[in-house]
C-alpha cells in the first residue's frame, strides 16, 4: 500500500518558500512504479510532465550528447582501447549514478529551480547561480555546433556533396582526393606555399613568398589536404590569417544560427508540455541512425581493422593517472551532474515518481550509447584508413575534426553519399538539439 505525503508533511519547507510546492494529490494517486499518465498536474503553479516517459527521455537526451559521438571514441583509443572501459565503468558506478540520483531526488522533492532549491541551505545559494551561468555559456557554444550541423545538412541536399571534389572556388593546389602521396618539387620553389630550411615542408606554413625560398633547395615535399579539410577550414569557417584580421560575417552561418535559436524556442515556448513531446523524436532518432550507420559501416572494406583498433586493450595504460582522470572527466561531462539541468527537469516530476529507477536507467544507457557509438565511428575510420592507405591512428581525431572533417570525407567515398551525409548530420542535429533544449 502506498503512503501518500500530504502538504502538511512538507509544511516546514513550504513555509520558508512562501508558496505551495506541491498541490494536494488525490487519494487514489498512482503508485511510484506506475507508468500511467495522471489526469492533471500535482503542481498547479509550475506544472508537471505529461507522462513519466517525458522525463526519462528528456534525461536521456540531456545525457546522450555530442560527447558520446565525437569525444568518447577518441578518448577510448587514446587511453588504452578496451582497457579504458575499466576506469570508465568504475567511475560510472562510484560517481555517476550516485550524483545523478542525488540531483534528481532533491529536484523532485523541492519542485524548485536550481537557484530556489538552495533555500534548504542558503549558504550554498551561489552554487545555483553558478549552475545557471555555466549552462548559459554552454548553450551559446552548443548552438554554434548546431549551426555548423545545419549548414552541413543543407549542403548535403544535392547530387554531389561539395566536400568530395577539388574543383571548387575555395580549393587550392594542395587539395587532392588521394593524400597517400605528397607533391614533390625538384630543384626549385613552389609558388604560394611556405617552405622550411630542410627538405620537408608542411603545407600549413602558408604565406611565404617565392622570393624567400632558397634557390638551391633540391627537394621540397608538400603534404596534400583532403577536400573535406579545405571545405571545413577555407569555406565553412573561412579562417582568417590571424587575430588581427577578423574577416567578414558568414551570412550563411548567421542564417543557420538564427534558425537554430528559433528551433530551440519552438521546442521550449510551452515549457515541459512542448519539450516533453519533442524528446520522443530527438531522443530516439539518433539510435535509429546509429544502427543504420553501423550496419553500413561493418560491410565496408577495412572496417574491422578500425573496430579492432578500438577494442584491443593496452593494459599498461591503466597504470597512468591520466587515464583514470580522463575517465572521471568523461563521466562528469556526459552525465551532466552539477549543471542545474537535472534539478530543473526533476522539479517537474510528480512527487512519487520512482527516481531510483531513472537514476539507474539513464547513466547505464548513456554509457552504452558511448560504447556503441565507438563501433560506428571506428568502423568508418577503418574504412577511411583503408581507402587512403594510412594507419588508423593517423586518421582518428576527436571533437569537431571528427564530425566535420574525417566523417564527411569517409561519407563522400560511399555510394549515394548525400543520403549518408543527411543521415549523419540529421543525427548530430537531433543530438545537439536535445542536449540544448534540456
Buried (B, 14 or more C-beta within 10 A) or exposed (E): EEEBEEEEEBEEBBEEBEEBBBBEBEEEBBEBEBEEEBEEBBBEEBBBBBBBBBBBBBBBBBBBBBBBBBBBBBBBBBBBBBBBBBBBBBBBEEBBBEBBBBBBBBBBBBBBBBBBBBBBEEEEBEBBEBBBEEBEEBBEEBBBBBBBBBBBBBBBEEEEBBBBBBEBEBBEBBBBBEBEEBBEBEEEBBEEBBBEEEEEBEBEEEEBEEEEBEEEBEEBBBBBBBBBBBBBBBBBBBEEEEEEEEEEEBEBBEBBBEBBBEBBEEBBEEEBBEBBBBBBBBBBBBBEBBEBBBEBBBEBEBBBBBBEBBBEBBEEBBEEEEBBEBBBEBBBBBBBBBBBBBBBBBBBBBBBBBBEEBBBEBBBBBBEBBBBBBBBBBBBBBBBBBBBEEEBEEBBBBEBBBBBBBBBBBBBBBEEBBEBBBBBBBBBBBBBBBBBBB
